[in-house]
């Protein structure tokens, strides 16, 4: 086993302890050679110095590993691990199992983080004894992806000085159509994750839809900052910009199945989950109209059998007939 795979890039005379690191930053990497250096350097350049940077190469076939090895020689806070391609959820979960910081932050390897982000979030969490903080984002190159409509600003609907019960904040965001599930917009107390026993559901895409919903609903202490600390980069062939397919649909159905079983004995939680699933699945049905007829019929049957109350009649009609109406 190579040093890069298992040994940690921390000076030999330093023992890793929870006192050493205030934040563990987890960065999965898969074929992002063009952007990964900027992403990692944005973490290396954080004003908060007491951080560990856990980078897991999830089976990249490009030049990402060479770039990571070079960065590791510059900063002894970096740990690099390699594995066969397992997908984002399993990779993040591995990083979480390795983390020892008081707080954890999940960073994407093609995006960018403002230099004071971790310091600001850390201080606010410590001052207010928070389970987590969420913050806003900007899109770096949205002019190239006009078809992607994302809401990364929530200041119009939230008070950044208020400590919310998570389910209340989630309802506010859902009601105002500004809920964004990205895990990269949350700074989380690691002990809170342990307490609620939350990790990422494996082998699906859109895993943040499940993770972040539960993350919010379980807490009584969350704040929503208005600073745009995170810079999202849209790029070709990413999950966010790829064409919609049955892989997307199947993952959304798994998420719906999991959330349908969540806190069924709590009326408040069930009401919020119902609202969440309606917004999610109704949008999924709307986006599925370009799929082949056989797949559209499968989706229609699934919705009628299991999720009828979460899908509008209008969108079911669109799912079956829109492709014909356009001819």
N, C-alpha and C positions, 0 to 999 in steps of 0.2 A: 504494500500500500504506500502510495507516494505521500510526501509531506503535504502537498497541496490538498490531497483528498481527505486526510484525516488530521494531520497536525494543525494546530491553530497558530495563526500568524500573530502571536503575542510573544513578547520577549520571554526568554526561558526563565528569567528570574522573577516573573510576575505570575502569581497564581490567580486564576479566574475565580472571582467571588462576586456575589451580588452587590457588595459594597463598591466594586470597581466600576460597574456599568449602571448608569441610570436608565439607559434605553438600549434595547436590542432592536436593530434594524434588520429585517429579513428581506433579502432580494433574490427571488428566483430568476434564473437567466435561461432563456432558450432562443438561440439564433438572433441575437440583437447586437451584432458586432458594430453596426453603424452608430448605435446610441448608448451602449452600455457604459462606456467610459464617462460620458457626461452625466449619466444617472448616478453612477457610483461616486463620482467626484462631488456631486451636489450633496451627497451624504457625508463624504470625507470633510467637506468644508463647512459643516454645521458649526455654529457658534458654541453649541453644547459639545464639549470634548469627551465627556465620560460616556461614550457609546461603544457598543460592539456592532460590527457590521458582518452579518452572516450571509454569505453569498453561496447559493447552491446552483451549480450548472446542471440543468435538467436535460442532459444528453444533447447539447448543442453540436451541430455539425459544421458550423462556420468557424470564424476566428475568435469567438468570444472568450474561450479559455486562455488564449495567449494574452489577450488584453487584461483579463482578470489577474493572471499571474504577475504581470507588470505592475498593476495597481497594488497588489499585495506587498510588493517589495518596498512600496513607498509609505505604507501605513500599517503599523503592527496591531491595529484594532480590527483588521480584516481577517476573517476566517473563510476559506474556500473549500467547498465540498463538491464532489462530482458523483453523478448517478446516471443510470439509464433513464430514458425519458419516461416520466411517470405522470406528467400533467401538473397543473398549477396547484391544485388542492393538496396533493400528497407532498409536493415540494414545500409549500408553506408550512404544512404540519410538521415536516421534518425540521424546518428551521425553528419552529416554535418549541419543539422538543429539545433543541440545543440552546435555546435562549436562556440567559440568566439575569438579564436586566430587570429592573422594577417595572418598566413599561416596555411595550412592544409596538413596533410600527412596521407595516407591510408596504414595501416599496416595489414598484414595477421597474424593470430594467431598461425601459425605453422612455421614461418620463423624467421629471426634474422636481427637486424640492427646494423651496426658498431657504436661505441660509439660517434664518432664525426660527424656523418652524419647530424643531424639536425642543429647543430651549424655551420658547414661549409656551408650548403645550405642557412641557414638564413642570414649569413653574406654576401654571394655572391649575394643573391637576393636584399638585402638592398643596397649594394654598387653599383649594376648595374641597379637598379629599374626594376627588371624582373617580368614577370607574372608567370613564373615557371622555374624550373630547372629539367632536367632529369639526371639520373646517371646510372652506370652499376651495374652488379650483378655477383655473383658466385652461382653455384649449390653445395649444401653441400654434397649430397650423390648420385651423378650422376652415379657412378659405378654400382648402383643397378637398374638403369633404362636406359639401353643402347638404348632402342627403342625411347627415348624421345630426340629429337634434338632441342635445343633451343639456340638462339643467344643472349647473354647478354653482349657482348662487342662491342663497337662502336668506339673505339679510332682510329682505322685505317682509318676511313672515316670522322671524325669530328674534329674540332678545339675547344678545351674546353675553349679557351679564346675569342671566337667569340660569339657575340649576333646574333642569327638567327631570321629571320622571320619564324614562325612555319611551314608554308606550304613548305618553301624551305628546312628546316631540314627534314621534313617528306619525301619529294621527294628524298633527299640524302639517307636516310635510306632504303626506298623502292627500290631504284635503286641498292643498294648494298646488298639487302636481309638481312638486319640486323635491321629491325624495330621490336621492342618488345612492345606490347601494355599494358603490366602490369601497372596498376595504382600505384603499390608499387614502381615504379621507377621514380615517379614524386613528386616534392615538389612544392606546388601550393599556390599562393597568393589567399586568400579566396575572396577578393574583385573582382579579375578577374573572378572567378567562378560565382559570383553574376552578374557581368556585362554581361557575355555571357549567363547567365541563364542555366547553364549546371549541370545536375545531372545524376545518373545512370538509365538506362532504366530498368524498373521492370520486374521481373518474367522471365528472360532469363538467360542462362549461356553465358560465353564469353563476358560479358557486357563491359569489358575493351576495346574490339575491337572497339566499338562505342564511348565510352567515351573519350578514349585517342586520337583517330583520330580527333575528333572535338576540343578537348583541344589544340592540336597542330595547327590545321588549323586556329583557331581564333586569335592566338597571333602574335604580331610583336616583342616580346622580350622573347626569350627562349635561355638558354645555355645548352650544353650537356657535363656534367662532365665525366671524364674517371675513377674516383674512383669507386671501386666496394663496395659501401656502403651496398647494400642489399644482404642477403644470402638466397637464395631460397632452401627450403627443399622439395624434391619430396617424396611422400608417397603413399602407396596403397590406393585405393578407393577415391582419390581426383579427381577433375575435370580434372586436367592435365594428370593423368595417367590412368583414367578409359577407358574402351573400347569405341570406337566411336559408337554413336547411332543416331537414328532419333532426339533425344532431342538436340544433338549438331547441327544437320543439320537445324532443325527448328529455333534455335536461330540465326544461321548464316544468314538464309533467312530474319529474322526480322531485323537484323543489316543491311543487304544489302538494304532492303526496306527503312529504315530510312536514310541511307547515300545517296541513289539515289535521295532523295528529298532535300538534303543539298545544299544550294547556287546554285541552277540550273541556276541562272542568271550570275554567275561568270565563265568565261571560264577557268581561272587558277584553281579554286577549282574543277570544273567538271573534268578537266584533271587528277588532283591528285586523286580524288575519283574513277575515272575509273581505274587508275593504282592500287589503293588500293583494289578495289573490284575484279579485275582480279586475283591478288595474293591470296586473301582470298578465293574466290569461286572456283577457279581452284584447290586449295589445298583441299577444302571440297569435291569436286567431286572425286578427287583421293583417299581420305580416305574412301569414301563411298562404295567401291567395295565389301566389305565383308557383307554389309547389305542384308537382304532378297530381293528377286527379286521384289516383289511388291513395296517395299520402293525405290529401285533403279529406277524403272520405274517412280515413282512419281517425284523423283529428276530430272531425265532426262527431263520429261515433263515440269517441273518448269523452268529448265535452258533454254530449247528451247523456251519457251513462253516469259520469262521475262529477262533472263540473258545470252542470247546466246553470246554476245560479251565479256563476262567475263570468258568464259569456253572454253578451247581448244578442238578441235575435237578429239585429241588423248585421252584426259582424259574422254570424253564422251564415247569413244569406250571402254576404260578400265573399266569404270563404269558398262557397260552392259556385257562385255565379259570376263573380266580378271578371274573371278571365274571359268569359263568354261575352259579357256585356261590352267589353272593350273592343271586340272584333267588329 
